[in-house]
């Protein structure tokens, strides 16, 4: 009997671990190789001095996707995690207005929040949500669960998107329903969670606001890293192997098909198929060693990367009533801020930040009496040419001063007991992100679905992709769906004889 076919997964992020679980379920012999010392990729965790910080995603939405994944491994989220619903999901503050906006899952409370700014806009909330629901159910949940390998697949989706008005820019779509500027900002900023400029991404991403209302926003005790740890444990329980501190140097091929991977240390791992959870833009150019013009043969131009982020991780010795689990602080020039970081490629003059303080919900995430605060400031990626050895300290002081003097976290600077930062240069060096991006390839219309890096490589047999850079895209739900789509492709390819088929025989190439 032939040996069980071998699958190597490059990267132990959420996409790589989810793919490993699905491939184990199909019967493959799975090895996961991770360059960093721990699991998670962009969902890494930092622990220092009694303070715990998630370093990447912090919002858990569409928890039923996790439930489906756990069911494949013979368990459930209730057995693996303690998930808590957040209420409100986040509080939005504006620097030009004393009012705040609590984003919740209650229709009546949402209308009341909108009415604080515009009763007329509140009256249009139901219509907005009805259209957003249709886009979510007919667009995201359909398109996000199937591959787009042919242009015809994309063209087949266009009539639905035109009927739902989901192709126009997101900010323009939101403007059809809401006219008051603060209300518009409360409903069009969600694409920033996956690195998308609301003025450039298609309105299909209005589903991001709907899915939060429909399924809630959740927190897992221990942070998103607890989800990562549970998935890693299920991979090993299912017979898979995970190797950390094992960086892949190249994907090896024979006759146009993958034959294995070789690590930076020279170790060879033979493989019948390879799934890359590494940066999709760089998998071919770095790991296959091909030139850019050959690496992306279906594209007319080099893919545009998302903005990056400047991250501060602050462990404080005191707490503030003004902090919620998730807090957004919008500067006085919101539109200029977005243009600066996404189009002009410069450090914004007027800043807006996102704060994640899990210790508000789970005090054990911080030292007694303190807070664990993750500060995210969108900034240009490395294509801006900024020297982060210089800009990092400057921006750190500016952000802390903004929070302390502008937002009102009095005594912040003197209460900092633990501090770390992460810059675009770190996204590039530690995560292998093209141009130091924070969210992979920008989710614009012509970089979505068929025009995004496909889940199956178009020229190298046996090479597949998962993660934010492939279809359907970023965010925890998007990344989990990439693993579902890719595993489905591998199953159908095995049945068609394109890759090794588990079950005691190897099909013809």
Secondary structure, DSSP 8 states (H G I E B T S, - for coil): -----EEEEE--BHHHHHHHHHHHHHT-EEEEE-SSSSSBGGG-EEEETTEEEE-S---B--HHHHHHHHHHTT--HHHH--EEE-SSSEEEEETTEEEEEEE-S-HHHHHHHHHTT-HHHHHTHHHHHHHHHHHIIIIIHHHTTS---SHHHHHHHHHHHHHTT-SSBHHHHHHTT--SHHHHHHHHGGGGGGT--TTTSBGGGGHHHHHHHHH--EEETT-HHHHHHHHHHHHHHTT-EEESS--EEEEEEETTEEEEEEETTS-EEE-SEEEE-S-HHHIIIIIS---HHHHTTT-SS---B--EEEEEEEEESS--TT--SEEEEE-S-HHHHHHIIIII-S--SS--EEEE-GGGT-GGGSSTT-EEEEEEEEE--GGG---HHHHHHHHHHHHHHIIIIII--TTHHHHEEEEEEE-HHHHHHHH--GGG-SSSB---GGGSGGGSB-SB-SSSBTEEE-STTBSS-SHHHHHHHHHHHHHHHHHHHHHTTSS--TTT-----
